[in-house]
Amino acid sequence: MKKWSSITLSAAALSLLLSAAPIYAAPPSMPAEAQIEASSISLDPAVEAQLTKALNKLSGSTKIEFTSVDKDANGQPLFIYGKLSGQIDAEFNQQYNPAKKRVESTSIIYKSSNTNAVIGAALANKTAAFLKTYDTDHKFKTEAIWRVHSPYQDNAPRNYWVLWGNNQSLYIDLDQGNQISASMTYSLASVKAQLANKANQSLKTLGISLTKPFEYVLREKTGDKKFVWNFRDDEDNNYVVIGAKTGKVWEIQNLLGQDWTNDQDFAKSFAKPVLSKNQALSAIKPKAKAVFGIQMKGYSVQIKKNEYIFTKKGAATITGKINKKGKFYFLQMTPVNGIRN
C-alpha cells in the first residue's frame, strides 16, 4: 500500500479510501471529467460553509485553511484540500457533490506520532489490547492515521478512525461501539504450509474445473466476531477463509464457476430451482463433510434463486451458491454463535 506522506493525493487514491475498500484492492479510475488539474482555491461561500461545518464536527475548534480544489468540467468543486492548525496540525481532503449540494466525505490526516493524542487514552488502550491478540508477529506499524466521515456511502464503516501502514489497515468504527477491525497482507511463503495445503484442497473440493493459484494471504480480525486467514489471488477470482485459532475452513468461493452471461441470463436460469431440495442435500453432503467436517443428517434447505441455505436447530448453517449446471461455486459455514476464529 502507498504510504500517505502528503495530502497531495490523486482523486483515484482518495476514492480508494472513501470506499473503505480492502488495502489490497487497486484504486478505481475517476471518470474523465474529474481528472482536472488542481486550481487555485476559489469556493462559493455556501459551499465553504458546508465544508467548514463538516470539518468542525470531526476536528473541533481549530484553524482551517483551504489550499486547493479539483473541479469538474463545469467548474464545480469535487475534491477540496487544506490544512488544520492548532494544538495538533493536520491535513484534510473532502469530497463534494455539486449535483446534490452536499459534502460526501471528510478525511483528516494526522501524523502517526499523534495517534494516541488524537484518538484519546481509552481508544489507544483498546487498540493496543486488540493488537496484542491480532498482531502476534509484531508486524503492524502505523504510518498515518485518518479520521473519516462518509455518511452517504453504501458500505460500512462510514464514521471511523483508520490507522494505515504498509499493506495493513486498522479501522475503529465509531458507529458500532468503537468496534475494531484489522487487515494485514502476508506472503504465501510466510504462512504455515499446512494452512496453504488446506486452502488449496478446499478449493479443489468445490469441483470447479478452473481455479487461480493463491498469491497472498490476509490476516483479518473484527472484534471478537472474526479472526481468520484469507487466501486470495490478485484478481479475486477465488478465496478460502480459515480460522486463525481453530484452523477450520469457514468459507470458499470460486467466481470462475459462475456461468451466466448477464443479469437477464441469471434471472432466467434460476427462475425455477436448478436443484430440488433432495438433490441439493445429496450434492452438499460430501462437500460439507470434506470441507467443514459436518454430517448433514437432519438438515433442511431453503432455496432463493441460486442460493441454498441448509439449516438444523442448534447446528451450524451451511450456505451454498450454484451455477447453471448445479455445481457449488460458493460454500459458507456460519456457527450458531456467529463467531468465526
N, C-alpha and C positions, 0 to 999 in steps of 0.2 A: 504494500500500500504506500502511496505517496505520503511523504512527511509534510504536514501542514505547518510550514515555517513562516508563511506570509499570508495575508488576506487577499493577495492578488491572485484569486482563484478564477479559473475559467468557468463559464456558465455550465459546462458539462460536468466539471468536478463538483460544483455546487449542487447540481441536480442529483448527483450520487448520494450526497449526504442527506438531502431533503427527502429522498425516497426511503431512507433508513435501510438501504439495500445492504446485503452482506458485503463484507470488505473484499471478498474475492471477485465480486462482480465488476465487469468493465463499465465505466461511466457511459451512459447513453449520450448520443449526439443531440445537440439542441437543433431545432428547426432553423432553416437558413435565415429567416427573418430576424432571429435572435442573435446571430453572430455579427454583432456590431461593435466597432471599436469603442472603448470606454471614452466618454466625452467629459468635458469639464462639467463640474457639478452645477446643475440648474434644475430645481424642483419646484413644482407647483406648491404653494403654501398649504393647501388642503392635503396633498399627498404627504408632504413633510410632517404635518401634524399627525397623520396616521402612523407613519414610520416611527416618529418620536414616542408616541403612546405605546407602541408595541415594544420598543426598546426599554422604556421605563418600567414596564411590567416585569422584565427579566433582570434588569441591572440596578434598579432603584435610582437614587439621586446621584447623577454623575454628568459630566460634560460630554455632549455629543457633537461630533464633527463629521459631517457627510463629505467624503473626499472625491468620490467618482460614481458614475452611473452608466450602466449599459442600457441602451434604448433600442426599441424595435424599429422597424422600417417607417413607422408613423411618428417617430419621435417620442413615444411613450416609454416611461421608465419600466424596466424589467428587473434588473438587479442593481442594488444600491450598496455601496461600500463606505466604510468610515471607521472612525476611531472613538474610543471611550477613554476618558481620563478622569482620574480621581484617586481614591485610595489604592485601587488596583487598575492599571491600564489594560486595555484590551482592544481588539479589532472586531469588526462586525460586518456581516453581509445580510441583506434582506431581499426577498423576492416579492415583487409587487405584481398584481393582476390588474392591468388597466381596464379590461372589459368589465370585471366585477367590482372594480374600485375598492380593493382590499389588500391587506398585507398577507400574502400566502404563508410566509415563513420568516423567522428572525433567528439568526445564529450569531452568538458572541464567542469569540475565540480568545482563550486565555493561554498563557504560558503554563507548561506543566509544573513549574516551580510554585505556581499559585494554587495548585489543586486543592489542598486542604483548606486554604483560606477562603476560596470562593464557594466550595460545597458545604463548609461548616464541619465542626467536630463530629457530630452524630453520623453524617453520611460518610465522612472519612473513615471512621471506625468501622462502620458497616461494610464499606468497600474492602477495607483491609481484612476483615474477618472472612468475607466472601472469597478473596483471592487466596487465602490460606488453604481453602479446600479445593479451589479450582486450579490454581497455578502451582502445583506441587513441584514443578521443574524450575520455578522462579524465572520464567521467560518474559513475563508481562512487564513491559517498560512503557510508561506513559510519556508521550512526546508532545501532546497538546490536549487541551480539554475544551469542549464546546458546550455551550448552553443553548439548546434549540427548542423552538416552539413552532410547530407546523400544524395549526389547528384544523386545516381543511384536507389534509392528505388522507388517503383511504386506509393506509396501513398504520399500525402502531409500532413503536411509540410515537406520540405526537408532541409530548411535552417532557423533555428529558435532558439529562447530562450525558455526554458521551466522552469517554477517555480513549483517545486514538493512540496507536502505536504502529510499529512495522508489522503488517499482516495480523493485526489484532484490533479488537474494539471491546469496550465495556459500556453498556447502557444502564442508566438509572432512570426508570420510568416513574416520573413524579405523579402521574395519574393513577398508578397502580400500587400505591403504598410504598413508593421507592423500591420497587422490585428491581433487582439487578440481574442482568443477563450479559454473558460474555462469549466471544468467539475468538479463537486463535488458530492460525494455519500451521500445520506441521507437514513435513515431507513424509512420503511413504516409508522412506528408509529409517525414519526416526521412531516409527511405531512398531510394536511387537509383531513379529511375523505371524503369530497365532491369530491376532486380530485381523490382519490383512487377508490371511487364508480364509477365515470365517466370512469376511465380507465378499470375497470372490466366489466362494462356494454358495453363499446365499443368493447372490445374483444369478448364478447358473441355475439354481433351483426353480426360478421363475419359468424357465423353459423358453425364453425369447431367444431366437437364433442370433440376433445381432446385439453386441454389447460394446462398450468403450472401456478401455483399461482405466483404472483409477489413477489419478495423477497427484492428488494431495488429500489430506485429512484435516477436518476441522474438529477442534475440541470445543464443545458447546455446553454451556450451563445456564439455566434460568431458575433463579431462586432455589427452592427445594423440589421443583417440579420435574426438572430435566437435567441430566448430566450424561453426555454421550460423546462418542466418536462418530464422525460423519464422513464416510469415504465417498469421494466425488471425482468426476472428470471435469476438465476445464470448460466443456460445453454444456455441463449439467444435463447430460443425457441419462445418466443413471447415478443412483446413490444407495448406500446402505448405512443405516443408523444402528450403532451398537452401544449398549450401556457401558459407561466408564467404570462403574462399580461392579455390576453383575455380569458383564460380558454377554448379556442377552441381546439377540437381534430384535429390534423393535420395529423397523420399517425398511422396506425395499421398494425401489422404483426404477423402472427402465422405460423411458419415454420412447425408445426405439420400437417398443411393442405396440404403440398406437398406430392404427392402420386406416383411420378415416381421413378423408381429404379436406373436409371443411365442416363448418357448423351444421350445414344442411345435411351432409352425409351422416354426421354423428346423430342428429335428431331422427333421421330416417332409420338408421341402423339399429338404434336402441329404443324405438317407439314401442316395441314389444320385447320382452325378456329374451336374450340370446340363449341363456341357460335357464332351465326350470329350477325350482328350489332344490329338488332332489339331485339334479345334475350339478348344481353349484356346490352342494355339500359333498358330493363324490369327488369333485375336482379339487376342493380346498383341503380335504382331509390329509392327503400325503404331503402337501406343501406345508400345512400348518404344523404337522409333526416334525418334518425335516428342519424347518426354519425356526419355529417358535417352541418346539417341544411340547405341543398341546395336542391331546386327543380330543377330537371334535364330537364325541358322543354326547347326545342331549342338546346339541346346539340347534337353534332355529335361524332362519335367514329372512332378511327384508331386502327387496330389490328396488333400487332407484336408478332407472336408466342403465348405465353400465357399472354401477356401484352395488356391491353385495355386502351387506352388513350381517355378520354372524354373531349371535348373542346367546348367552346362557346365564341364568341367575347365579350371581356370586362368582362368576368366572370372567376372564379377560374377554374383551370384544375384539373380533378379527374383522378388519375391513379390507375388501379387495376390489380392484377395478379391472375389467376385462376389455379386450379388443373385440373386433367384429367376429373373430374366429373363436371367441370364448376362452382365450388364454389370458391369465392374470399377468398384467404388467406392473401392478402395484399391490403390495400387501402391508398391512399395518396392524400391530397388536397394541391395544390400549388396556392396561391393567385396571382393576376395579378402583384402585385409589388414584389413578391418573398419573402416577409418578413413574417416570422412566429414567433409570440411572444404572 
